[in-house]
Amino acid sequence: MSDPRVAGAGVTKFGKHPERTGRDLFAEAGLEALDAAGVAPDDVDALYYGNFMGELAEHQGHQGPLMAEAIGVDAPATRFEAACASAGAAVRSAVRDLRNGEADVIVVGGAERMTNIGTAAATDALAIAADDLYEVRAGMTFPGAYALMARSYFDQYGGSREDLAHIAVKNHEHALVNEHAQIQKAITVEDAIEAPTIASPLGLYDSCPITDGAAAAVLTTEAYAEDHDIDAPVAITGTGQGGDNLALQDRPHLAQTPAADKAAEEAYGDAGIGPEDVDVAEVHDCFTIAEVLAIESLGLYERGEGIHAATNGETDRHGEMPVNLSGGLKAKGHPVGATGVAQLATIAWVLDGTHPRADAVPDGTVGVAHNAGGTVASTTVHVLEVKA
């Protein structure tokens, strides 16, 4: 059993594309990935595709075969839905099937079209990732849910609005050179603190935008890459997935994310590494507090210490542990079904030296991608490593 290789990846510009369909967006990303990999569509054994709200935003279910057709692939195609972790779940399934000999080449990807239905409808659609009976009908939205998590964290461990603002400033700065990013705009700590409140203590700059976009990657076995002379130095060496109660009120605490703990532990064990070996991370920062919870669950920081990481300059591109060199969901954008594969692509590009922020970790060999659904009721973690 060998570790799958990332043979190529493609990502659209993230942002507002109300005039483009989901299939159009995915065709761009998928064909770019195939071209980058040098893999013919006829060689693809399967397509695993992440999407969350296609029925609501485009009145389109059964999107797997549709997206396979869009990139010229005649192979079994399956849609994965795990809220914002949909693409991460697709990657995990692809990794396992490549390892066990079920396939030689799998395209993993995802797409979401959201801005065409407007902010109010998109907010309602996103809310179905929460417990409808006990949360949504009571008026819960995800900004409100993550605000509760932030308040709980501050009560348990300390921290401040200013600490969260430093995370937003960092991720905006990282996105300035990312051609795929939705928001390429520098902000200050003062900008973040003085921005309109969304759900106290979270403000406008603590929240990721509503985003259209797609991402795709071609994963192959090591043997296929060697046989076809594909330069694919980055391997996926670890995969993990964890779950938790859907509703916040059913959890013992709000300031930790056990699903991510479980996913990280499994992924590290699978790869045979520990958090001390990680050089760079892409984490699911749908809100600034989510980045804090993620880096603690990944074991990159102890409980209660992650809140100060950005303030201390430790997670920016000049720091010891760069986090979200893409700009994260915060500035890169969050087309829900595509996010997990966009994270994977970023880590692969950083490790192979082709990402514009790769100079942050010039000798980096290990990266992790953390993709979370809802209020982290679903989480996948993947370890990527440079292999000879």
C-alpha positions in Angstrom: 0.0 0.0 0.0 1.5 3.4 -1.0 0.3 6.9 -0.4 -1.7 8.7 -3.1 0.1 11.5 -5.0 -1.3 15.0 -5.8 -0.7 15.0 -9.5 -2.3 18.3 -10.3 -4.9 20.8 -9.0 -7.1 23.6 -10.3 -9.0 26.4 -8.5 -11.2 29.1 -9.9 -11.2 32.6 -8.8 -13.3 32.7 -5.7 -15.9 35.5 -5.4 -19.2 36.5 -6.9 -20.1 34.7 -10.1 -23.9 34.8 -10.2 -23.9 34.5 -14.0 -22.0 31.2 -14.0 -23.4 27.8 -13.2 -21.9 25.3 -10.9 -21.0 23.0 -13.8 -19.3 25.9 -15.5 -17.2 26.6 -12.4 -16.3 23.0 -11.9 -15.4 22.5 -15.5 -12.8 25.3 -15.2 -11.2 23.8 -12.1 -11.4 20.2 -13.2 -10.0 20.7 -16.6 -7.2 22.8 -15.1 -6.4 20.0 -12.7 -6.3 17.4 -15.5 -4.1 19.6 -17.6 -1.7 20.3 -14.7 -1.5 16.6 -14.0 -1.1 15.6 -17.6 -3.8 13.0 -17.2 -6.3 12.2 -19.9 -10.0 12.1 -18.9 -10.2 8.6 -20.2 -7.7 7.5 -17.5 -9.9 8.7 -14.6 -11.4 5.8 -12.7 -13.8 7.9 -10.5 -14.9 11.4 -9.6 -15.7 12.3 -6.0 -17.4 15.6 -5.7 -18.3 17.8 -2.8 -21.4 20.0 -2.8 -23.7 21.2 0.0 -26.6 23.3 -1.3 -27.0 22.5 -5.0 -30.7 21.6 -4.6 -31.4 25.0 -2.9 -29.1 27.3 -4.9 -29.5 25.7 -8.4 -32.4 23.3 -8.1 -29.9 20.6 -9.0 -29.3 17.3 -7.3 -27.4 14.3 -8.6 -24.5 16.5 -9.4 -21.8 13.8 -9.6 -22.5 12.6 -13.1 -23.2 16.2 -14.2 -19.7 17.3 -13.1 -18.0 14.2 -14.6 -19.6 15.1 -18.0 -18.4 18.7 -17.6 -14.8 17.6 -17.5 -15.2 14.9 -20.1 -14.9 12.0 -17.7 -16.9 8.8 -18.3 -16.5 7.1 -14.9 -18.6 6.5 -11.8 -19.2 9.9 -10.1 -20.4 10.4 -6.5 -21.5 13.5 -4.7 -20.4 13.9 -1.0 -22.3 16.0 1.4 -20.9 16.8 4.9 -21.9 20.5 5.0 -18.7 22.6 4.8 -16.6 19.5 5.0 -18.1 17.9 1.9 -14.9 18.1 -0.2 -12.8 16.9 2.7 -15.0 13.8 2.9 -14.6 13.3 -0.8 -10.8 13.5 -0.5 -10.8 10.9 2.4 -12.8 8.4 0.3 -10.5 8.9 -2.7 -7.4 8.3 -0.5 -8.7 5.1 0.9 -9.8 3.8 -2.5 -6.5 4.6 -4.1 -4.7 2.9 -1.3 -6.7 -0.3 -1.4 -6.4 -0.7 -5.2 -9.9 0.2 -6.2 -8.6 2.9 -8.6 -5.4 4.4 -10.1 -6.7 7.9 -10.8 -9.5 9.8 -9.0 -10.5 13.4 -9.5 -11.6 14.9 -6.3 -13.3 18.3 -6.2 -16.2 20.4 -5.3 -18.1 23.5 -6.2 -20.7 25.9 -4.7 -22.8 28.6 -6.3 -24.3 30.8 -3.6 -24.4 34.5 -4.5 -27.1 34.0 -7.2 -29.8 33.5 -4.5 -28.8 36.6 -2.4 -27.5 37.0 1.1 -30.8 36.2 3.0 -31.5 33.0 1.0 -27.8 31.9 1.2 -27.9 32.4 5.0 -31.0 30.3 5.2 -29.5 27.6 3.1 -26.3 27.5 5.1 -28.4 27.1 8.3 -29.6 23.7 7.3 -26.2 22.4 8.4 -27.4 23.1 12.0 -30.2 21.2 13.9 -33.4 22.5 12.3 -35.7 21.4 15.1 -33.7 22.8 18.1 -31.4 25.5 16.6 -32.7 26.9 13.3 -36.3 27.2 14.4 -35.1 29.1 17.4 -33.3 31.6 15.2 -29.8 30.3 15.3 -27.5 31.3 12.5 -23.8 30.3 12.1 -22.6 33.8 13.1 -24.6 33.4 16.3 -23.4 29.9 16.9 -19.7 30.8 16.5 -20.3 33.9 18.7 -21.5 31.5 21.4 -18.3 29.5 20.9 -16.2 32.6 21.1 -17.8 33.8 24.3 -17.4 30.4 25.9 -13.7 30.4 24.9 -13.1 33.8 26.3 -14.8 32.7 29.6 -12.8 29.5 29.8 -9.4 30.6 28.6 -9.3 34.4 28.2 -8.6 36.4 25.0 -10.2 39.4 23.4 -11.7 40.9 20.3 -8.3 42.3 19.6 -6.8 38.8 19.4 -9.5 37.8 16.9 -8.8 41.0 14.9 -5.1 39.9 14.5 -6.3 36.7 12.9 -8.4 38.6 10.3 -5.5 41.0 9.6 -3.1 38.1 9.1 -5.3 36.2 6.7 -6.2 39.3 4.7 -2.5 40.0 4.3 -1.8 36.4 3.2 -4.5 36.7 0.5 -3.0 39.8 -1.1 -0.9 37.7 -3.6 -3.4 34.9 -4.0 -5.0 35.3 -7.4 -7.8 32.9 -6.4 -8.8 34.9 -3.4 -12.1 36.7 -3.1 -10.9 39.5 -0.9 -7.5 41.0 -1.7 -7.6 43.9 0.7 -5.3 44.7 3.6 -7.0 45.7 6.8 -5.8 46.9 10.2 -6.6 45.7 13.7 -8.6 48.9 14.1 -10.6 48.2 11.0 -11.5 44.8 12.3 -12.5 46.0 15.8 -14.5 49.0 14.5 -16.4 47.0 11.8 -20.1 46.4 12.2 -21.0 43.8 14.8 -22.5 40.6 13.3 -23.0 38.6 16.5 -21.1 39.9 19.5 -18.1 39.4 19.9 -17.8 38.7 16.1 -17.8 41.6 13.6 -17.8 41.8 9.9 -14.1 41.1 9.5 -14.4 38.0 11.7 -16.7 36.3 9.2 -15.9 34.7 5.9 -17.8 35.9 2.8 -20.5 34.2 0.8 -18.6 32.7 -2.2 -19.0 31.1 -5.6 -16.2 28.9 -6.8 -14.8 25.4 -7.5 -11.6 23.4 -6.9 -10.4 20.1 -8.1 -7.3 17.8 -7.7 -6.1 14.7 -9.6 -5.0 12.0 -7.1 -3.1 9.0 -8.4 -1.3 6.0 -7.0 2.4 6.3 -6.7 2.8 3.5 -9.3 0.6 5.3 -11.9 2.6 8.5 -11.4 5.9 6.7 -12.0 4.6 4.7 -15.0 3.3 7.9 -16.6 6.3 10.1 -15.7 4.2 12.5 -13.7 6.1 14.8 -11.4 4.1 14.5 -8.2 6.3 15.0 -5.1 3.5 15.6 -2.7 1.7 12.6 -1.2 -1.3 12.4 1.1 0.1 10.3 3.9 -2.6 10.7 6.5 -6.4 10.9 6.6 -8.7 11.2 9.5 -12.4 12.1 10.2 -14.3 12.9 13.3 -17.8 13.6 14.3 -19.8 15.3 17.1 -23.3 16.1 18.2 -25.0 18.3 15.6 -26.5 20.9 18.0 -24.3 23.0 20.3 -26.6 22.4 23.3 -25.9 18.7 23.1 -22.2 19.1 23.6 -20.4 19.2 27.0 -18.5 22.4 26.1 -18.4 25.0 23.4 -14.8 26.0 23.5 -13.3 22.8 22.1 -13.9 20.8 18.9 -13.7 17.1 19.7 -14.5 16.1 16.1 -11.4 17.8 15.0 -9.4 16.3 17.8 -10.4 12.8 16.6 -9.7 13.6 13.0 -6.3 15.0 13.8 -5.3 12.1 16.0 -6.4 9.6 13.3 -4.6 11.5 10.5 -1.4 11.9 12.5 -1.4 8.2 13.4 -2.1 7.2 9.8 0.9 9.3 8.6 3.2 8.3 11.5 3.9 11.8 12.5 2.9 14.2 15.3 1.9 17.9 15.4 5.5 18.8 16.2 6.4 17.7 12.6 3.9 20.1 10.9 5.4 23.0 9.0 2.3 24.7 7.6 -1.5 24.4 8.0 -4.7 25.4 6.1 -7.6 25.4 8.6 -11.3 26.0 8.4 -11.6 29.6 9.6 -15.2 30.3 8.7 -14.9 32.7 11.6 -11.8 33.9 13.3 -12.6 32.0 16.5 -12.7 28.8 14.3 -9.0 29.2 13.4 -8.2 29.3 17.1 -10.2 26.1 17.8 -8.7 24.4 14.8 -5.0 25.0 15.6 -5.7 23.8 19.2 -7.5 20.6 18.0 -4.6 20.0 15.6 -2.2 20.0 18.5 -0.3 22.9 17.1 -1.1 24.9 20.3 -2.2 23.9 23.8 -5.8 24.7 24.9 -6.1 28.3 25.6 -2.9 29.3 23.8 -4.2 29.4 20.2 -6.0 32.7 20.8 -2.7 34.6 21.1 -0.9 32.9 18.2 -1.7 35.6 15.6 -1.3 38.4 18.0 2.2 37.2 18.7 3.0 36.9 15.0 3.5 33.1 15.3 1.0 32.1 12.6 1.7 34.7 9.9 4.0 34.1 7.0 7.0 35.2 9.0 6.1 33.1 12.0 7.1 29.6 13.2 3.8 28.0 12.3 2.2 29.7 9.2 -1.5 29.2 9.1 -3.8 29.9 6.1 -1.2 31.2 3.7 -4.0 31.2 1.1 -5.9 33.8 3.2 -8.1 31.1 4.6 -11.8 31.1 4.3 -11.7 34.5 5.8 -10.2 36.2 2.8 -9.8 33.5 0.1 -13.5 32.8 0.4 -15.6 29.8 1.2 -17.5 28.2 -1.7 -18.7 25.5 0.7 -18.4 22.3 -1.3 -15.1 23.3 -2.8 -13.2 24.4 0.3 -11.7 21.1 1.4 -10.0 20.6 -2.0 -8.9 24.2 -2.2 -7.1 23.7 1.1 -5.5 20.5 -0.2 -4.3 22.4 -3.4 -2.9 25.2 -1.3 -0.8 22.8 0.9 0.4 20.9 -2.2 1.5 24.1 -3.9 3.2 25.4 -0.8 5.1 22.2 -0.3 6.2 21.9 -4.0 7.2 25.6 -4.0 4.8 26.9 -6.6 2.4 28.9 -4.3 3.1 32.6 -4.0 3.5 32.3 -0.3 5.7 29.2 -0.5 8.7 31.3 0.7 7.1 31.3 4.1 8.2 27.6 4.6 11.1 27.2 2.1 12.2 24.0 3.7 8.7 22.7 4.6 8.0 19.1 4.0 4.8 18.5 6.1 1.4 20.3 5.9 -2.1 19.6 7.3 -5.5 20.5 5.9 -8.4 20.8 8.3 -11.9 21.0 6.9 -15.0 21.3 9.2 -18.7 21.2 8.7 -21.3 23.2 10.6 -20.1 24.0 14.1 -17.5 21.3 13.7 -19.9 18.4 13.9 -18.0 16.9 10.9 -14.3 17.3 10.4 -11.6 15.8 8.1 -7.9 16.3 8.5 -5.3 15.3 5.9 -1.5 15.2 6.2 0.5 16.0 3.1 4.2 15.3 2.8 6.9 15.8 0.2 8.2 12.4 -0.9 11.2 11.6 -3.1 
